[in-house]
C-alpha cells in the first residue's frame, strides 16, 4: 500500500459519493483522516439523500425523493455500510440493522396499480403481447453502440407503453418513454432479478427511517469521529490542471473555492489528490406548502452544475453537462410529503390495500392525469418525528397535465389541492375534510430529477478516472461506469470506490457487478413472468 502520510485528499461535494470516497480512503487505503477534506456548498451533508423538517410548513417534514435498495445489485453499498456502526442498534452495523429490519418488516405490495374506478388491478398480469416481447428481446440484443442516443419510444410501439409492466417499471425506476434506450437496457440487465417480482417489489430493501437518518447520519458521524475535515458553505467553482511534458500525465494543481464571504485557492502539493462531484439531480429545488406552489427554476442558479461546466472546458474528455441539464421540461419532477397529525388516512389506506405501513410499495394510479404514485413507509419515517405524527411520500409523473378532480396542472396546484386529488383518487371522499384539517403538505419542484436518464452520446459522461489522470477523478451520477445503472445509491458508491482504489493503488478488488442473466433460475422466472 502506498504511503499517504503527507498527502491531502480534497473532495468537492458532500453527498453520498463524496462521503463514501472518504470512508474508502480511510478504511482501505490507510489515508490519514485529518488530511481528508470534504467541501460542501450546503450546510448539511447527504446531497440528494435527505430527510428533514419542511422548509415550507412549520409542522411538516419532507423527503425530496424515495429510493429503493436491493439485495443482489447493491454490493458496494453493503460493503461500505457493513463497517459503519448503527446509531440505534448497539453492536450492529448499518448493514446488519437493515437486514434485521427487513426480516421484521417484509415488502409484499398488494395494491401496486389502481384504475380510475379505485379498483386494485391484477398487477401480476404484465400484459405483454408478442410484439412487446420481440421489442424487449431486440433491445437486449442490441449493443449500446448500436442504440446510441435513441429514445425508449424509438424501440417500442404504443402497446408496450400501455402494459402493466411498463406502468410498474417506469414508476419504480423513474423512466419516461423519451429517456435513453441505453439506460433502459442497462436496467433490464442489472435488475432482471426484479422482473418476476416487480408487481410486489418484494426484492426491495428498506431502511428503518428515511435514508438520511438511517444511512447518511451514521456515516457522517463515523467520518467525523475518524477526524475528517468537513467544511460547509464552501463550494469548489473551478480547478487548474497541468500536463507533464515527458509523460503526458495530467494533474490538478489548484482548486478555486468560494464561500459566502471569500474566494480562496488551494495549491495541491506533490501527492495530493482531488475528487469532483459532477452535476446534481436536486439542484435548484424549490418547496411549496399547503397554500402555495413551488416555482420552477430553469436557469441553474444554485451553482450545482457550474463546477462541471467549468471543468468540461478544460478537456474534451471531461464530459458534456449540457446534455443532461439542457432540457428542464423532459426531466422535471414534483414530489410531495404529507405530514399527518392523525392516523385517519393511514388506517383507511391500510384497510383498502391490506398492507400495513412499510409492507406495501408504490401505489400508482395508471389513469390519473398527473400519473400519481405514493408509498406509505414504516412509521415513524423520521427519527425525530413527534409521537402521533405520520408521513407518506408521493410524486407525479405528468405534472404539466390536468388532474382528474383538481382541474389544473399539478405544477400549478397547491399542496392542499394535491392532497384533495390524492384522497379522491383513493375514493376516500367521506374523510376528505378531516384529512385536510389534519395534514400539512410540502411540495417539491426539482428541475433535473431525471436528468441522468437523458439521451446521451459516448463521452457525454466522463470516466471516473480519466485517461492519464494522475491525481484526480470524478464522482456522482454523471460519470461513466460500464454495465452499472444511474439513479441508484449503488452507482455513487461504486464510483467512489473505483476512484479511491485506482488513485490510491488499493490492492483489493471491487465487488463484482451482479449478472442475474447468468443465473438460470433468475432467467426462467423472468421468462415465465413475460408470458403471463
C-alpha angles and dihedrals in degrees: 000000000000117000109247097171096127100029128105127211117209117196120191107208132033099218124116092283094055093043092049091049090054092049094049091047090056099039102038106022100038091234113171105254094216088060093057113094123190113196112198124178093206126067093245138049125236103070110208093358096088140151120167148129110299117264088207104045124047094217097029136105130205147194116185094211145004125230134194125221120204133200104226102035101042100072098137091047092053091045091056099043094045085077099043115091118235115243094213104035110056113216094019130101120229087255092053091046091054092048092050092047093051091049087056099039109036124191115232110148116211098178107042097143129030129184133216091272092057091253119148106231130220096257092177087076101078095191101225123160125198093269092054091052091048092050092049091049091050092051091052092046097051117087119233090250089062094046094050113161095340120140126238090247089059090064102041137054127230094267093063090058091054095055124108087235093061092046089055099039094047094050095042093052101022101244125162119195091246092058126105117297088207091060092048090051091051090050093050090053098040095046102032086125088066093053095089095042102039089111092060100024087216088153092065118110116205135195124237092249131007113308093258093059096037102039114011098047096050091046092047092050091049092051092048091048089055090054102255114165109235117184119191126199091031123114131184108229102177145349138211123228135196132196121215109235094215102046102018087229112156122225135183108231107174138026119206112210136185133196132174092278110021147032116220143174132219118204111210115225127211108296095020119127137199133203122194125203108217125214129335134237090205097048114137093012113178128195134214133188140206096304107024141058127241111241122236113235114206104172103068099247105166096062098237092128096036096083093055090045090053094046094046089063090060098065136002093236094058091089139250113271095182089068087068107029098035100087113049095172092061094050109031120118137185120208131176139201121207116211105197121196090193131045094226095109094042092051092049092049090049092051091046097048104028089231122119113217109288096021097079129064138209113338110205128193099212095191098043118118092230092040091232125201130179137180125203108212129203109280131278095034093179122055094226098039110140117248112266092029123111136183142200132181133217146157144199124236097193103045095159091059128087121258121242095237102017101054099211137079115283090235088059096046125101122233092259091050091052088050091053092049090052096047091049092047085057090051092238097130091138092068097037096107093048093048091048092052093051103039134083115198125206115192124197128202115199117182096195104032095129098024091119089069092058116132105263142181129227108286097024087108112049124223115265088241108023121220113283092007106150104181110007143065143169130251139196142040096318098063125094120254109167114234095006126105130237124224090056133106085228092063093055093046095045090050091051091050091048092050095049096043092049100044096039096040096238111186096216126098122239114246108270119257108253114245109195092181088070090062110082091204093055091046093052092048091052091048093051091049091051091056099045 
